[in-house]
Amino acid sequence: MLIPHALLEADTLTRLIEDFVTRDGTDNGDETPLHTRVERARHALVKGQAVIVFEPESQQCQLMLKRDVPKEWLDSE
């Protein structure tokens, strides 16, 4: 299920992005400051390059690049 980022409160969105950019395996040795990584992810959401995906079964949210999202998920937006 895709969640429009604009429906989330600002603090909730920021915490979601921070959680995502600090997860194991997301930095790949990148020493970019947290604020910069958060702003890059936020920019990708605003530009429509990334989306928020919620998986009801696991109750997990994640950010994905739009190009990596199955087409049928995007068609149901």
Secondary structure, 3 states (H helix, E strand, C coil): CEECHHHCCHHHHHHHHHHHHCCCCCCCCCCCCHHHHHHHHHHHHHCCCEEEEEECCCCEEEEEEHHHCCHHHHHCC
